[in-house]
Amino acid sequence: QQPVQSPQAVILREGEDAVINCSSSKALYSVHWYRQKHGEAPVFLMILLKGGEQKGHDKISASFNEKKQQSSLYLTASQLSYSGTYFCGTDYSGGSNYKLTFGKGTLLTVNP
Amino acid sequence: DADVTQTPRNRITKTGKRIMLECSQTKGHDRMYWYRQDPGLGLRLIYYSFDVKDINKGEISDGYSVSRQAQAKFSLSLESAIPNQTALYFCATSATSGETYNEQFFGPGTRLTVL
């Protein structure tokens, strides 16, 4: 089941903040965030694991609410380079049988 | 640099033709994936492979087949292409250990058009 991302699109001015949400109707083992710039391949941002462990880039922050099966990605003091489509990928299986189900994406546009 | 490469980068073909998309990686990763991306639908998993002898269907495997020829090579085939298989196809890899454990590294994509 595909996770639901919100909002579908957001437009910011440089320096503003944004939050992108990812919700699942099934219990999650982990949530993964990727960013895809126009015409390019997706690039890894962060992994959040059940139990609180996180791994990712220093300038990106995110949360994972296991009870609500939700994750949020926080983009603060946005820069022009933050523009792109953000995807969350959810892992329902855990353990060694690892594969992701991606949401439809959130298009973030940062203007000067 | 260690990398994930895909060939061809663009392909236009006709309905009914057999097409093969190839993916090679120099990262030494065991896990490889094929995704399809359509506008507004995100990335959908077609097939994935955890090693040469372990190949699994993803969400949308109908109409596709794969071959893992070696640890570094994973090919996607469309036996008889149809127009609704027009999409952007990505190959990805991931490691089972180390600093980048479970991060997926994507190739540049293959844009396939079926007329």
Backbone of each chain as ProteinMPNN parsed JSONL, in Angstrom:
{"seq_chain_A": "QQPVQSPQAVILREGEDAVINCSSSKALYSVHWYRQKHGEAPVFLMILLKGGEQKGHDKISASFNEKKQQSSLYLTASQLSYSGTYFCGTDYSGGSNYKLTFGKGTLLTVNP", "coords_chain_A": {"N_chain_A": [[0.837, -1.186, 0.0], [0.615, 2.125, -0.946], [2.26, 4.813, 0.645], [0.877, 7.911, 1.896], [1.547, 11.143, 0.901], [1.803, 14.524, 2.038], [2.005, 18.091, 1.864], [0.86, 17.955, -1.624], [2.213, 19.706, -3.191], [4.356, 22.512, -2.663], [5.19, 25.918, -2.328], [7.845, 28.025, -1.682], [9.555, 30.915, -0.358], [12.985, 31.74, -0.445], [14.674, 30.93, 2.535], [12.414, 30.444, 4.06], [10.46, 28.017, 5.963], [9.511, 24.532, 5.715], [7.324, 21.7, 6.004], [7.064, 18.317, 5.26], [4.899, 15.642, 5.009], [4.368, 12.125, 5.646], [2.294, 9.421, 5.527], [1.083, 6.275, 6.667], [-1.103, 3.471, 6.332], [-0.513, 1.068, 7.315], [1.506, -0.776, 9.683], [4.792, 0.406, 10.22], [8.206, -0.382, 9.543], [10.432, 1.102, 8.888], [11.184, 4.414, 7.604], [12.06, 6.105, 4.674], [13.663, 8.839, 3.117], [13.874, 10.614, 0.063], [15.205, 12.827, -2.395], [14.434, 14.261, -5.517], [15.72, 16.003, -8.097], [14.693, 17.988, -10.898], [14.753, 16.13, -13.855], [16.734, 14.448, -12.954], [18.156, 11.658, -11.096], [16.648, 10.114, -8.177], [17.889, 10.978, -4.9], [19.35, 9.87, -1.919], [18.253, 10.947, 1.32], [17.563, 10.491, 4.07], [17.153, 7.966, 6.619], [14.784, 6.636, 8.835], [14.35, 4.659, 11.603], [12.321, 2.193, 13.208], [12.106, 2.464, 16.672], [13.777, 4.56, 16.956], [16.299, 5.057, 15.841], [18.286, 6.951, 13.557], [19.522, 7.903, 10.343], [21.304, 10.012, 8.25], [21.68, 13.012, 6.232], [23.389, 15.818, 7.645], [22.122, 18.329, 7.511], [19.481, 17.9, 7.252], [16.404, 17.251, 8.832], [14.169, 15.028, 10.486], [11.213, 13.302, 11.615], [9.748, 10.404, 13.197], [6.855, 8.953, 13.923], [5.907, 6.255, 15.468], [3.566, 5.186, 16.542], [1.52, 6.551, 15.259], [2.148, 5.936, 12.715], [3.522, 7.654, 10.988], [5.667, 9.973, 9.286], [7.649, 12.916, 9.284], [9.275, 15.376, 7.356], [11.546, 17.939, 7.847], [12.269, 21.017, 6.578], [14.288, 23.58, 6.975], [14.967, 27.09, 6.898], [15.042, 27.399, 4.039], [16.807, 26.799, 0.962], [17.627, 27.716, -2.42], [18.57, 25.424, -3.621], [17.141, 23.405, -2.459], [14.933, 22.852, -3.906], [12.817, 20.571, -5.599], [11.449, 17.249, -6.03], [10.175, 15.478, -3.341], [10.315, 12.303, -1.972], [8.838, 9.876, 0.107], [9.72, 6.672, 1.284], [8.458, 3.637, 2.312], [9.046, 0.944, 4.526], [7.729, -2.08, 5.096], [8.336, -4.555, 5.955], [10.712, -5.067, 7.359], [13.674, -6.45, 8.948], [15.603, -8.733, 7.007], [14.312, -8.853, 4.63], [14.087, -6.573, 2.688], [12.484, -3.934, 1.156], [11.209, -1.045, -0.543], [8.214, 0.929, -0.533], [7.153, 3.572, -2.321], [5.834, 6.898, -1.845], [3.722, 9.254, -3.681], [5.037, 11.597, -3.963], [6.18, 14.958, -3.148], [6.181, 18.094, -4.448], [8.509, 20.538, -4.163], [9.094, 23.927, -4.404], [11.428, 26.422, -4.346], [11.687, 29.79, -4.3], [13.548, 32.79, -5.2]], "CA_chain_A": [[0.0, 0.0, 0.0], [1.43, 3.307, -1.122], [2.066, 5.825, 1.692], [0.267, 9.159, 1.423], [2.347, 12.313, 1.205], [1.137, 15.818, 2.003], [1.13, 18.426, 0.74], [1.325, 17.479, -2.932], [3.149, 20.71, -3.694], [4.521, 23.676, -1.799], [6.066, 26.954, -2.883], [8.454, 28.813, -0.614], [10.607, 31.874, -0.656], [14.253, 31.395, 0.186], [14.711, 31.251, 3.956], [11.216, 29.958, 4.746], [10.484, 26.619, 6.4], [8.445, 23.663, 5.201], [7.211, 20.352, 6.56], [6.452, 17.358, 4.353], [4.42, 14.52, 5.806], [4.223, 10.825, 5.004], [1.442, 8.617, 6.4], [0.819, 4.915, 6.214], [-2.211, 2.771, 7.005], [0.057, -0.168, 7.845], [2.634, -0.584, 10.599], [6.045, 0.651, 9.505], [9.483, -0.733, 10.148], [11.3, 2.256, 8.679], [10.791, 5.385, 6.588], [13.226, 6.607, 3.957], [13.363, 10.05, 2.362], [14.706, 10.865, -1.113], [14.886, 14.04, -3.152], [14.714, 14.149, -6.942], [15.687, 17.254, -8.844], [14.117, 17.821, -12.228], [15.62, 15.507, -14.844], [17.817, 13.686, -12.33], [17.755, 10.486, -10.323], [16.447, 10.366, -6.743], [19.083, 10.928, -4.066], [19.05, 9.564, -0.521], [18.355, 11.992, 2.329], [17.496, 10.058, 5.468], [16.412, 6.775, 7.044], [14.331, 6.633, 10.226], [14.009, 3.283, 11.943], [11.513, 1.922, 14.389], [12.995, 2.422, 17.822], [14.395, 5.864, 17.111], [17.574, 5.27, 15.144], [18.204, 7.741, 12.336], [20.763, 8.086, 9.601], [21.085, 10.871, 7.11], [22.513, 14.194, 6.083], [23.347, 16.688, 8.828], [21.276, 19.507, 7.375], [18.089, 17.472, 7.1], [15.857, 16.645, 10.038], [12.899, 14.335, 10.278], [10.683, 12.579, 12.767], [9.028, 9.173, 12.89], [5.9, 8.621, 14.979], [5.58, 4.849, 15.226], [2.159, 4.915, 16.889], [0.645, 7.113, 14.214], [2.66, 5.47, 11.419], [3.749, 8.868, 10.209], [6.969, 10.613, 9.332], [7.662, 14.277, 8.759], [10.58, 15.895, 6.95], [11.579, 19.358, 8.168], [13.215, 21.775, 5.765], [14.335, 24.888, 7.61], [15.782, 28.105, 6.219], [15.192, 26.772, 2.72], [17.69, 27.377, -0.044], [17.19, 27.411, -3.789], [18.983, 24.059, -3.939], [16.19, 22.451, -1.877], [13.851, 22.603, -4.868], [12.776, 19.227, -6.163], [10.349, 16.414, -5.553], [10.575, 14.683, -2.192], [9.586, 11.047, -1.862], [9.084, 8.982, 1.233], [9.641, 5.246, 0.975], [8.148, 2.925, 3.554], [9.44, -0.461, 4.59], [6.761, -2.738, 5.968], [8.73, -5.921, 6.292], [11.796, -5.107, 8.32], [14.592, -7.572, 8.868], [16.443, -8.821, 5.813], [13.493, -8.771, 3.416], [13.981, -5.13, 2.641], [12.135, -3.23, -0.072], [10.484, 0.181, -0.251], [7.044, 1.381, -1.272], [7.288, 5.017, -2.337], [4.683, 7.755, -2.048], [3.651, 9.893, -4.99], [5.957, 12.719, -3.998], [5.798, 16.341, -2.843], [6.992, 19.014, -5.252], [8.9, 21.734, -3.418], [9.714, 24.967, -5.224], [11.949, 27.527, -3.554], [11.942, 30.964, -5.146], [14.415, 33.819, -4.567]], "C_chain_A": [[0.879, 1.246, 0.0], [1.201, 4.284, 0.021], [1.535, 7.11, 1.059], [1.13, 10.329, 1.857], [1.488, 13.571, 1.138], [2.119, 16.9, 2.43], [1.656, 17.826, -0.567], [2.365, 18.418, -3.512], [3.206, 21.866, -2.707], [5.512, 24.637, -2.457], [6.552, 27.826, -1.744], [9.299, 29.929, -1.194], [11.857, 31.419, 0.107], [14.233, 31.831, 1.649], [13.504, 30.778, 4.74], [11.356, 28.468, 5.074], [9.337, 25.832, 5.775], [8.486, 22.322, 5.918], [6.494, 19.483, 5.537], [6.12, 16.108, 5.153], [4.231, 13.254, 4.973], [3.444, 9.937, 5.968], [1.179, 7.255, 5.79], [-0.356, 4.332, 6.977], [-1.746, 1.451, 7.606], [1.217, 0.164, 8.765], [3.946, -0.521, 9.813], [7.237, 0.123, 10.275], [10.452, 0.433, 10.026], [10.72, 3.158, 7.609], [12.066, 5.973, 5.987], [12.809, 7.834, 3.156], [14.389, 10.238, 1.252], [14.267, 12.175, -1.75], [15.292, 13.825, -4.615], [14.605, 15.529, -7.585], [15.23, 16.962, -10.265], [15.138, 17.226, -13.199], [16.749, 14.663, -14.273], [17.259, 12.469, -11.6], [17.477, 10.875, -8.875], [17.755, 10.191, -5.973], [18.661, 10.747, -2.618], [19.219, 10.782, 0.385], [18.468, 11.406, 3.736], [16.745, 8.738, 5.608], [16.027, 6.953, 8.503], [13.808, 5.248, 10.538], [13.099, 3.229, 13.165], [12.46, 1.793, 15.569], [13.817, 3.676, 17.975], [15.688, 6.098, 16.374], [17.351, 6.043, 13.847], [19.569, 7.765, 11.664], [20.48, 8.995, 8.433], [22.005, 12.065, 7.11], [22.304, 15.152, 7.251], [22.332, 17.809, 8.712], [19.801, 19.176, 7.218], [17.625, 16.904, 8.43], [14.494, 16.047, 9.746], [12.479, 13.654, 11.561], [9.916, 11.365, 12.293], [8.155, 8.845, 14.093], [5.392, 7.211, 14.717], [4.107, 4.558, 15.504], [1.218, 5.395, 15.803], [1.059, 6.656, 12.82], [2.872, 6.645, 10.474], [5.199, 9.315, 10.334], [6.835, 12.013, 8.761], [9.099, 14.688, 8.462], [10.559, 17.399, 7.126], [12.679, 20.03, 7.354], [13.215, 23.199, 6.305], [15.293, 25.807, 6.852], [16.097, 27.656, 4.788], [16.116, 27.558, 1.79], [17.164, 26.991, -1.426], [17.486, 25.958, -4.152], [18.051, 22.999, -3.337], [15.059, 22.1, -2.848], [13.958, 21.204, -5.452], [11.548, 18.499, -5.662], [10.87, 15.503, -4.462], [9.677, 13.454, -2.106], [9.883, 10.389, -0.518], [8.916, 7.556, 0.741], [9.438, 4.507, 2.279], [8.512, 1.452, 3.432], [8.524, -1.137, 5.587], [7.273, -4.057, 6.531], [9.791, -5.993, 7.371], [12.723, -6.262, 8.085], [15.387, -7.562, 7.581], [15.638, -8.734, 4.526], [13.133, -7.326, 3.167], [13.597, -4.649, 1.263], [11.241, -2.063, 0.31], [9.253, 0.343, -1.132], [7.047, 2.893, -1.185], [5.933, 5.711, -2.462], [4.763, 8.452, -3.401], [4.528, 11.141, -5.096], [5.329, 14.044, -3.627], [6.741, 17.247, -3.599], [7.251, 20.289, -4.451], [9.597, 22.697, -4.368], [10.151, 26.09, -4.297], [12.319, 28.654, -4.507], [12.815, 31.98, -4.422], [13.568, 34.833, -3.816]], "O_chain_A": [[1.769, 1.398, 0.837], [0.049, 4.568, 0.349], [1.714, 7.363, -0.133], [1.415, 10.491, 3.044], [0.581, 13.683, 0.314], [2.981, 16.651, 3.273], [2.75, 17.264, -0.61], [3.276, 17.999, -4.226], [2.235, 22.159, -2.009], [6.514, 24.233, -3.048], [5.758, 28.308, -0.936], [9.702, 29.894, -2.357], [11.769, 30.795, 1.164], [13.83, 32.949, 1.969], [13.557, 30.714, 5.968], [12.224, 27.767, 4.554], [8.326, 26.4, 5.361], [9.537, 21.872, 6.376], [5.447, 19.861, 5.012], [6.96, 15.583, 5.885], [3.973, 13.307, 3.77], [3.878, 9.72, 7.099], [1.067, 7.101, 4.574], [-0.574, 4.667, 8.141], [-2.498, 0.792, 8.323], [1.833, 1.224, 8.66], [4.171, -1.287, 8.876], [7.272, 0.175, 11.505], [11.206, 0.718, 10.956], [9.882, 2.741, 6.81], [13.018, 6.293, 6.698], [11.721, 7.862, 2.582], [15.59, 10.056, 1.45], [13.106, 12.574, -1.653], [16.357, 13.277, -4.903], [13.535, 16.137, -7.611], [15.363, 15.845, -10.765], [16.244, 17.746, -13.348], [17.624, 14.21, -15.011], [16.045, 12.284, -11.505], [18.018, 11.871, -8.394], [18.607, 9.379, -6.333], [17.727, 11.396, -2.148], [20.175, 11.546, 0.254], [19.358, 11.778, 4.5], [15.837, 8.431, 4.836], [16.848, 7.374, 9.318], [12.941, 4.723, 9.84], [13.12, 4.108, 14.026], [13.48, 1.11, 15.492], [14.485, 3.863, 18.993], [16.141, 7.24, 16.285], [16.369, 5.828, 13.137], [20.613, 7.663, 12.309], [19.518, 8.779, 7.696], [22.972, 12.136, 7.868], [21.199, 15.283, 7.777], [21.737, 18.204, 9.714], [18.97, 20.071, 7.068], [18.358, 16.163, 9.085], [13.766, 16.511, 8.868], [13.282, 13.455, 12.473], [9.486, 11.295, 11.142], [8.664, 8.5, 15.16], [4.546, 6.999, 13.847], [3.476, 3.778, 14.79], [0.239, 4.727, 15.47], [0.377, 6.967, 11.844], [2.454, 6.62, 9.316], [5.862, 9.071, 11.342], [6.019, 12.265, 7.875], [10.017, 14.383, 9.223], [9.663, 18.071, 6.617], [13.851, 19.664, 7.432], [12.251, 23.94, 6.113], [16.277, 25.368, 6.257], [17.258, 27.55, 4.391], [16.191, 28.787, 1.829], [16.366, 26.065, -1.572], [16.736, 25.337, -4.905], [18.164, 21.82, -3.671], [14.316, 21.145, -2.619], [15.049, 20.721, -5.757], [10.715, 19.067, -4.957], [11.888, 14.832, -4.635], [8.451, 13.551, -2.16], [11.028, 10.35, -0.068], [8.074, 7.273, -0.112], [10.168, 4.728, 3.245], [8.316, 0.814, 2.397], [8.534, -0.815, 6.775], [6.702, -4.603, 7.475], [9.764, -6.894, 8.21], [12.566, -6.99, 7.104], [15.803, -6.503, 7.112], [16.207, -8.56, 3.448], [12.001, -6.907, 3.409], [14.305, -4.922, 0.293], [10.593, -2.083, 1.356], [9.241, -0.044, -2.3], [6.954, 3.449, -0.09], [5.01, 5.195, -3.092], [5.717, 8.279, -4.159], [4.733, 11.674, -6.186], [4.122, 14.243, -3.765], [7.957, 17.183, -3.418], [6.323, 21.021, -4.107], [10.56, 22.337, -5.047], [9.341, 26.642, -3.552], [13.151, 28.491, -5.399], [12.83, 32.035, -3.192], [14.106, 35.767, -3.223]]}, "seq_chain_B": "DADVTQTPRNRITKTGKRIMLECSQTKGHDRMYWYRQDPGLGLRLIYYSFDVKDINKGEISDGYSVSRQAQAKFSLSLESAIPNQTALYFCATSATSGETYNEQFFGPGTRLTVL", "coords_chain_B": {"N_chain_B": [[34.804, 6.857, -10.367], [32.789, 4.869, -8.206], [29.762, 3.572, -9.457], [26.343, 3.661, -10.775], [25.096, 2.591, -13.717], [23.036, 2.962, -16.61], [21.763, 1.541, -19.584], [19.897, 1.583, -22.646], [19.907, 5.248, -22.547], [17.799, 6.572, -23.576], [14.971, 5.402, -25.383], [13.027, 4.62, -28.127], [10.364, 2.701, -29.2], [8.299, 0.244, -30.88], [4.955, -0.962, -30.466], [4.693, -4.295, -29.361], [7.314, -5.046, -29.742], [10.354, -6.567, -28.488], [12.151, -5.529, -25.713], [15.163, -4.671, -24.02], [16.438, -3.415, -21.052], [19.368, -2.302, -19.53], [21.39, -2.567, -16.597], [24.213, -1.66, -14.807], [26.619, -1.885, -12.169], [29.233, -0.531, -10.177], [29.585, -0.518, -7.534], [29.717, -2.661, -5.888], [27.532, -3.664, -4.571], [25.087, -5.93, -3.228], [22.327, -5.909, -3.506], [19.861, -5.159, -5.915], [17.576, -3.175, -7.84], [14.646, -2.561, -9.841], [12.779, 0.158, -10.874], [9.825, 1.895, -11.851], [8.853, 5.044, -13.08], [6.174, 7.182, -13.289], [4.541, 10.209, -14.239], [3.274, 11.911, -11.448], [2.778, 9.566, -10.069], [4.803, 8.595, -8.557], [7.548, 6.418, -7.558], [7.528, 3.122, -8.564], [7.966, -0.241, -7.652], [9.332, -2.753, -9.648], [10.843, -5.202, -9.968], [13.076, -6.903, -7.705], [16.322, -7.81, -6.473], [18.229, -9.709, -4.297], [20.525, -11.16, -4.353], [22.493, -12.951, -6.79], [21.067, -15.299, -7.096], [18.603, -14.793, -6.073], [15.669, -13.501, -6.805], [12.934, -11.315, -6.939], [9.447, -10.517, -7.256], [8.047, -7.249, -7.615], [5.732, -4.58, -6.957], [4.526, -4.196, -9.486], [4.969, -6.221, -11.554], [3.9, -7.532, -13.755], [4.122, -8.184, -17.215], [6.765, -7.692, -17.376], [10.149, -8.949, -17.166], [13.133, -10.142, -15.538], [16.727, -10.426, -15.355], [19.481, -11.512, -13.548], [22.57, -11.296, -14.218], [25.054, -11.261, -13.117], [26.722, -10.244, -10.082], [27.024, -7.564, -10.545], [25.294, -6.849, -12.596], [22.036, -6.269, -13.818], [19.254, -6.9, -15.585], [16.369, -5.647, -17.268], [13.536, -6.782, -18.93], [11.123, -6.239, -21.483], [8.898, -8.213, -22.831], [6.974, -8.015, -24.848], [6.368, -5.084, -25.835], [4.085, -2.534, -24.761], [2.018, 0.419, -25.222], [1.296, 1.535, -22.665], [3.481, 1.027, -21.135], [5.222, 2.999, -21.464], [7.435, 5.093, -19.915], [9.629, 6.372, -17.309], [12.429, 4.619, -16.385], [14.141, 3.386, -13.607], [17.106, 2.021, -12.283], [18.38, 0.734, -9.246], [20.672, 0.378, -6.476], [21.699, -1.221, -3.418], [23.531, -1.561, -0.334], [24.302, -4.25, 1.935], [25.577, -3.935, 4.247], [27.821, -1.822, 6.16], [28.696, 1.725, 5.903], [26.796, 2.896, 4.187], [24.626, 1.311, 4.398], [21.537, 0.043, 3.383], [20.843, 2.437, 2.074], [19.583, 3.588, -0.985], [21.012, 3.72, -4.177], [20.604, 5.38, -7.098], [20.508, 4.811, -10.642], [20.938, 6.809, -13.695], [18.604, 6.674, -15.128], [16.314, 5.428, -17.66], [14.615, 6.548, -20.384], [11.773, 5.393, -21.76], [9.826, 5.047, -24.608], [6.909, 3.797, -25.952], [5.422, 3.266, -28.948]], "CA_chain_B": [[33.924, 6.733, -9.207], [31.818, 3.775, -8.2], [28.584, 4.182, -10.058], [25.264, 2.855, -11.321], [24.873, 3.054, -15.081], [21.909, 2.346, -17.317], [21.752, 1.678, -21.04], [20.178, 2.913, -23.184], [19.332, 6.338, -21.758], [16.519, 6.857, -24.236], [14.633, 4.387, -26.375], [11.69, 4.678, -28.712], [10.115, 1.431, -29.844], [6.918, 0.06, -31.324], [4.154, -1.978, -29.782], [4.978, -5.676, -29.716], [8.751, -5.309, -29.808], [11.025, -6.976, -27.258], [13.104, -4.499, -25.292], [15.936, -4.967, -22.819], [17.121, -2.304, -20.404], [20.471, -2.892, -18.772], [21.899, -1.824, -15.449], [25.489, -2.145, -14.296], [27.077, -1.102, -11.018], [30.594, -0.783, -9.713], [29.567, -0.255, -6.093], [29.878, -3.892, -5.135], [26.323, -3.921, -3.79], [24.39, -7.176, -3.534], [20.918, -5.697, -3.811], [19.551, -4.321, -7.073], [16.139, -2.927, -7.97], [14.123, -1.844, -10.993], [11.587, 0.963, -10.591], [9.203, 2.633, -12.942], [8.309, 6.32, -12.615], [5.196, 7.852, -14.139], [4.204, 11.509, -13.649], [2.229, 11.912, -10.434], [2.576, 8.261, -9.419], [5.978, 8.23, -7.76], [8.374, 5.301, -8.004], [6.902, 1.824, -8.271], [8.951, -1.314, -7.745], [8.987, -3.777, -10.627], [11.522, -6.409, -9.488], [14.274, -6.659, -6.921], [17.198, -8.978, -6.363], [19.122, -9.582, -3.156], [21.788, -11.659, -4.869], [22.35, -13.513, -8.134], [20.088, -16.394, -7.125], [17.402, -14.374, -5.346], [14.952, -12.477, -7.577], [11.578, -11.224, -6.404], [8.536, -9.583, -7.912], [7.616, -6.078, -6.886], [4.307, -4.23, -7.045], [3.968, -4.117, -10.849], [5.849, -7.063, -12.36], [3.233, -8.076, -14.949], [4.607, -7.625, -18.475], [8.213, -7.502, -17.268], [10.965, -10.026, -16.621], [14.471, -9.665, -15.223], [17.829, -11.381, -15.314], [20.651, -11.044, -12.796], [23.632, -12.061, -14.883], [26.21, -11.259, -12.218], [26.442, -9.328, -8.983], [27.048, -6.181, -11.02], [24.419, -6.608, -13.753], [20.632, -6.609, -13.605], [18.575, -6.445, -16.799], [14.907, -5.653, -17.276], [13.03, -7.04, -20.281], [9.718, -6.154, -21.83], [8.821, -9.229, -23.878], [6.143, -7.481, -25.932], [6.09, -3.758, -25.294], [2.785, -1.902, -25.038], [2.122, 1.866, -24.976], [1.239, 1.984, -21.269], [4.774, 0.825, -20.507], [5.973, 4.237, -21.655], [7.742, 5.593, -18.577], [11.035, 6.521, -16.956], [12.817, 3.434, -15.616], [15.348, 3.545, -12.798], [17.758, 0.935, -11.586], [18.984, 1.184, -7.993], [21.409, -0.646, -5.733], [21.937, -0.913, -2.011], [24.456, -2.443, 0.363], [23.742, -4.981, 3.075], [26.362, -3.595, 5.442], [28.683, -0.658, 5.953], [28.184, 3.069, 6.168], [25.642, 3.242, 3.349], [23.661, 0.212, 4.537], [20.136, 0.317, 3.081], [20.607, 3.594, 1.202], [19.5, 3.159, -2.37], [21.704, 4.573, -5.13], [19.878, 5.249, -8.357], [21.112, 5.124, -11.924], [20.421, 8.041, -14.302], [17.278, 6.46, -15.711], [16.092, 5.171, -19.087], [13.285, 7.011, -20.81], [11.254, 4.475, -22.774], [8.573, 5.412, -25.268], [6.362, 2.722, -26.783], [4.434, 3.86, -29.86]], "C_chain_B": [[33.042, 5.51, -9.328], [30.465, 4.323, -8.61], [27.533, 3.154, -10.455], [24.966, 3.418, -12.704], [23.735, 2.287, -15.726], [22.058, 2.588, -18.818], [20.518, 1.006, -21.614], [19.61, 4.004, -22.271], [17.962, 6.737, -22.309], [16.255, 5.777, -25.273], [13.205, 4.614, -26.842], [11.487, 3.368, -29.465], [8.645, 1.33, -30.21], [6.247, -1.031, -30.519], [4.495, -3.369, -30.3], [6.443, -6.03, -29.77], [9.281, -5.757, -28.449], [12.121, -5.955, -26.952], [13.857, -4.975, -24.058], [16.613, -3.688, -22.339], [18.183, -2.892, -19.483], [20.946, -1.952, -17.671], [23.192, -2.478, -14.998], [25.924, -1.273, -13.133], [28.494, -1.519, -10.63], [30.705, -0.55, -8.212], [29.803, -1.513, -5.263], [28.679, -4.232, -4.27], [25.684, -5.232, -4.206], [22.977, -6.93, -4.039], [20.743, -4.765, -5.011], [18.05, -4.296, -7.285], [15.843, -2.304, -9.337], [12.828, -1.154, -10.585], [11.081, 1.57, -11.899], [8.641, 3.926, -12.36], [7.398, 6.902, -13.68], [4.827, 9.162, -13.468], [3.057, 11.387, -12.649], [2.026, 10.606, -9.695], [3.749, 7.838, -8.555], [6.759, 7.1, -8.385], [7.688, 4.008, -7.612], [7.876, 0.698, -8.579], [8.468, -2.396, -8.702], [9.542, -5.134, -10.173], [12.669, -5.974, -8.589], [15.025, -7.967, -6.713], [18.159, -8.764, -5.213], [20.469, -10.248, -3.405], [21.485, -12.378, -6.182], [21.254, -14.577, -8.195], [18.762, -16.034, -6.474], [16.753, -13.207, -6.075], [13.499, -12.513, -7.153], [10.74, -10.232, -7.181], [8.23, -8.416, -6.997], [6.133, -5.842, -7.093], [3.716, -4.439, -8.426], [4.794, -4.956, -11.823], [5.203, -7.599, -13.65], [3.731, -7.376, -16.21], [6.101, -7.397, -18.508], [8.874, -8.801, -16.811], [12.364, -9.467, -16.377], [15.459, -10.819, -15.282], [18.964, -10.76, -14.533], [21.833, -11.879, -13.288], [24.866, -12.218, -14.003], [25.871, -10.308, -11.089], [26.269, -7.905, -9.504], [26.023, -5.872, -12.102], [23.013, -7.142, -13.509], [19.856, -6.031, -14.779], [17.069, -6.578, -16.668], [14.442, -5.84, -18.717], [11.532, -6.809, -20.364], [9.55, -7.081, -23.032], [8.042, -8.751, -25.099], [5.639, -6.121, -25.47], [4.707, -3.249, -25.7], [2.872, -0.429, -24.639], [2.068, 2.268, -23.501], [2.476, 1.594, -20.469], [5.72, 1.994, -20.795], [6.176, 4.884, -20.29], [9.237, 5.848, -18.471], [11.39, 5.356, -16.033], [14.138, 3.693, -14.899], [15.803, 2.204, -12.251], [18.356, 1.511, -10.307], [19.717, 0.025, -7.345], [21.475, -0.246, -4.266], [22.844, -1.967, -1.395], [23.756, -3.122, 1.522], [24.526, -4.728, 4.348], [27.176, -2.346, 5.134], [27.967, 0.655, 6.163], [26.923, 3.402, 5.393], [24.588, 2.144, 3.364], [22.228, 0.689, 4.333], [19.843, 1.614, 2.352], [20.547, 3.081, -0.222], [20.179, 4.205, -3.261], [21.1, 4.317, -6.504], [20.765, 5.548, -9.565], [20.442, 6.348, -12.532], [19.05, 7.887, -14.958], [17.319, 6.166, -17.207], [14.687, 5.634, -19.432], [12.831, 6.153, -21.975], [9.92, 4.975, -23.299], [8.142, 4.266, -26.168], [5.239, 3.311, -27.625], [3.381, 2.856, -30.298]], "O_chain_B": [[32.601, 5.156, -10.422], [30.061, 5.401, -8.172], [27.789, 1.95, -10.47], [24.622, 4.592, -12.841], [23.503, 1.116, -15.426], [22.423, 3.677, -19.26], [20.117, -0.049, -21.121], [18.898, 3.694, -21.316], [17.087, 7.186, -21.568], [17.167, 5.3, -25.949], [12.292, 4.78, -26.033], [12.329, 2.97, -30.269], [7.848, 2.212, -29.892], [6.904, -1.911, -29.963], [4.576, -3.597, -31.507], [6.786, -7.211, -29.837], [8.746, -5.389, -27.404], [12.905, -5.577, -27.822], [13.281, -5.598, -23.166], [17.267, -2.979, -23.106], [17.931, -3.852, -18.755], [20.908, -0.729, -17.799], [23.261, -3.695, -14.827], [25.641, -0.075, -13.102], [28.885, -2.681, -10.742], [31.808, -0.401, -7.685], [30.061, -1.426, -4.062], [28.802, -5.014, -3.326], [25.726, -5.611, -5.376], [22.486, -7.658, -4.902], [21.392, -3.724, -5.106], [17.341, -5.249, -6.962], [16.683, -1.611, -9.912], [11.915, -1.769, -10.035], [11.808, 1.724, -12.881], [8.032, 3.921, -11.291], [7.803, 7.092, -14.827], [4.799, 9.228, -12.24], [2.003, 10.831, -12.961], [1.194, 10.531, -8.791], [3.679, 6.809, -7.883], [6.656, 6.845, -9.584], [7.312, 3.823, -6.455], [8.524, 0.683, -9.625], [7.347, -2.892, -8.586], [8.79, -6.096, -10.015], [13.17, -4.853, -8.683], [14.46, -9.059, -6.768], [18.838, -7.738, -5.158], [21.45, -9.928, -2.734], [20.337, -12.404, -6.628], [20.593, -14.736, -9.221], [17.888, -16.89, -6.339], [17.215, -12.07, -5.983], [12.899, -13.58, -7.022], [11.247, -9.236, -7.699], [8.16, -8.56, -5.776], [5.373, -6.77, -7.367], [2.55, -4.813, -8.553], [5.272, -4.43, -12.828], [5.911, -8.07, -14.54], [3.763, -6.148, -16.281], [6.653, -6.968, -19.521], [8.249, -9.638, -16.16], [12.734, -8.439, -16.944], [15.096, -11.995, -15.263], [19.372, -9.63, -14.803], [22.059, -13.002, -12.839], [25.62, -13.182, -14.13], [24.841, -9.636, -11.131], [25.47, -7.135, -8.974], [25.898, -4.712, -12.494], [22.815, -8.275, -13.069], [19.804, -4.813, -14.952], [16.564, -7.506, -16.035], [14.902, -5.138, -19.618], [10.779, -7.136, -19.447], [10.012, -6.766, -24.129], [8.407, -9.045, -26.237], [4.612, -6.021, -24.799], [4.228, -3.492, -26.808], [3.706, -0.062, -23.81], [2.718, 3.238, -23.11], [2.521, 1.806, -19.257], [6.888, 1.964, -20.406], [5.21, 5.188, -19.591], [10.004, 5.583, -19.397], [10.728, 5.136, -15.019], [15.112, 4.153, -15.494], [15.002, 1.375, -11.819], [18.792, 2.662, -10.294], [19.438, -1.143, -7.616], [21.325, 0.927, -3.922], [22.919, -3.103, -1.864], [22.745, -2.635, 2.027], [24.181, -5.249, 5.409], [27.213, -1.876, 3.997], [26.798, 0.698, 6.545], [26.063, 4.124, 5.898], [23.759, 2.055, 2.459], [21.761, 1.607, 5.007], [18.683, 1.876, 2.033], [21.355, 2.244, -0.626], [19.952, 5.406, -3.118], [21.09, 3.191, -7.001], [21.643, 6.409, -9.52], [19.487, 6.877, -11.964], [18.413, 8.883, -15.302], [18.227, 6.594, -17.919], [13.702, 5.175, -18.853], [13.43, 6.182, -23.05], [9.007, 5.284, -22.533], [8.896, 3.817, -27.031], [4.236, 3.793, -27.097], [2.481, 3.201, -31.064]]}, "name": "protein", "num_of_chains": 2, "seq": "QQPVQSPQAVILREGEDAVINCSSSKALYSVHWYRQKHGEAPVFLMILLKGGEQKGHDKISASFNEKKQQSSLYLTASQLSYSGTYFCGTDYSGGSNYKLTFGKGTLLTVNPDADVTQTPRNRITKTGKRIMLECSQTKGHDRMYWYRQDPGLGLRLIYYSFDVKDINKGEISDGYSVSRQAQAKFSLSLESAIPNQTALYFCATSATSGETYNEQFFGPGTRLTVL"}
